Amino acid sequence: MKIIGMNEDNIYSVKEIEDECFSNPWSFESLEIELSKVGACFYVAEEDEAMGYIGFNMVLDEGYIANLAVKEKYRRKGVANALLQKVVDTAKENNLAFVSLEVREGNTPAINLYNKFGFTKQGVRKNFYRNPTENGLILTKFL
């Protein structure tokens, strides 16, 4: 598996992953905007095809993970671990103070992954998610 930056060649695969994994997927146009956005780092895990991706934005000395998604057939095979490690490494290389994200309160596998990487709960966003409505946990890893 290799981790590469999202680009014009793999953006369609990223959109497919979005559509498979999220009840409110990002539009293709939103993904296109990320390609030119200052501070945006979107990485794709590939082997024979795109297996998953992570979207990450750097603002001053802060990092925010927008999305982490892995195709169902590649879950529990280390793809999410590799993508998250890439973001943590990028954050450290850029001397960020922390990396933060929101995750559905009921997404236990994702929460366990983030906890393994040292993310801790910093707050709750009530009814943050839709389809279904669910609280979002704010998790942060201080670097």
C-alpha positions in Angstrom: 0.0 0.0 0.0 1.2 3.5 -0.8 -0.1 6.8 0.5 -0.2 9.6 -2.1 -1.7 13.1 -2.3 -5.2 13.4 -3.7 -5.0 14.7 -7.3 -7.0 15.0 -10.5 -6.3 11.4 -11.3 -7.7 9.9 -8.1 -10.3 12.5 -7.1 -13.1 10.4 -8.7 -12.1 7.4 -6.6 -12.2 9.6 -3.5 -15.7 10.6 -4.4 -16.7 7.0 -4.7 -15.3 6.3 -1.3 -17.2 9.3 0.1 -20.5 8.0 -1.4 -19.9 4.5 0.0 -19.0 5.6 3.5 -21.1 8.7 4.4 -24.8 9.4 4.7 -24.0 13.1 3.7 -21.0 12.7 1.3 -19.0 15.7 0.1 -19.8 16.8 -3.4 -17.3 16.4 -6.2 -17.0 20.2 -6.3 -16.1 20.3 -2.6 -13.4 17.8 -3.2 -12.1 19.8 -6.1 -11.9 22.9 -4.0 -9.6 21.1 -1.6 -7.1 20.4 -4.4 -6.2 24.1 -4.5 -6.9 25.2 -0.9 -3.9 26.4 1.1 -3.2 24.2 4.0 -5.3 21.3 2.7 -3.7 17.8 2.7 -5.8 15.0 1.3 -4.1 11.6 1.1 -5.2 8.5 -0.6 -4.2 4.9 0.2 -3.8 2.9 -2.9 -2.8 -0.6 -4.0 -4.6 -1.9 -7.1 -7.3 0.8 -6.4 -8.0 3.5 -4.0 -8.8 1.9 -0.7 -9.4 4.9 1.6 -8.5 8.5 2.1 -8.1 11.2 4.8 -8.7 14.9 4.5 -6.7 17.2 6.7 -6.4 21.0 7.0 -3.7 23.0 8.6 -4.6 26.4 10.0 -1.7 28.3 11.6 -0.4 25.8 14.1 -3.6 23.7 14.3 -4.6 20.6 12.3 -8.2 19.5 11.6 -9.1 16.1 10.1 -12.2 16.6 7.9 -12.8 13.0 6.8 -11.3 9.6 7.1 -12.9 6.9 5.1 -12.0 3.3 4.0 -13.9 1.2 1.6 -15.7 -1.6 3.5 -13.8 -4.4 1.8 -10.5 -2.9 3.1 -11.5 -2.2 6.6 -9.5 -3.8 9.5 -6.5 -4.2 7.2 -4.4 -1.3 8.4 -5.6 1.3 5.9 -7.0 3.7 8.4 -3.9 3.3 10.6 -1.6 4.2 7.7 -3.7 7.2 6.7 -3.9 8.5 10.2 -0.2 8.0 10.8 0.5 10.0 7.6 -1.5 12.9 9.0 0.2 12.8 12.4 3.6 12.7 10.7 2.6 15.7 8.5 1.4 17.6 11.6 4.6 17.0 13.4 6.7 18.0 10.3 4.8 21.3 10.2 5.2 21.9 14.0 1.4 21.9 14.7 0.3 22.1 18.3 -2.5 19.6 17.9 -4.7 17.6 15.5 -8.5 17.6 16.1 -11.6 16.0 14.6 -15.2 15.3 15.2 -16.5 11.7 15.2 -20.0 10.2 15.6 -20.6 9.3 19.2 -21.7 5.8 18.1 -18.7 5.1 15.8 -16.9 2.8 18.3 -14.3 1.4 15.8 -13.2 5.0 14.8 -13.1 6.1 18.4 -11.0 3.1 19.3 -8.6 3.9 16.4 -8.3 7.6 17.5 -7.7 6.6 21.1 -5.0 4.2 20.0 -3.2 7.2 18.4 -3.5 9.3 21.6 -6.6 11.4 20.7 -8.7 12.3 23.8 -12.2 13.6 24.2 -12.3 17.4 24.5 -16.0 18.1 24.1 -19.3 17.2 22.5 -21.2 18.8 19.7 -24.9 18.1 20.3 -26.8 16.8 17.3 -23.8 17.5 15.1 -24.5 14.7 12.6 -27.6 14.0 10.5 -29.0 10.8 8.9 -29.2 9.8 11.7 -29.0 12.6 14.1 -26.1 12.0 16.5 -23.8 13.9 18.8 -20.2 14.5 17.6 -17.3 13.9 19.9 -14.4 16.4 19.6 -11.2 14.4 19.9 -7.8 16.0 19.9 -4.2 14.8 19.9 -1.8 17.3 21.4 1.7 17.1 19.7 
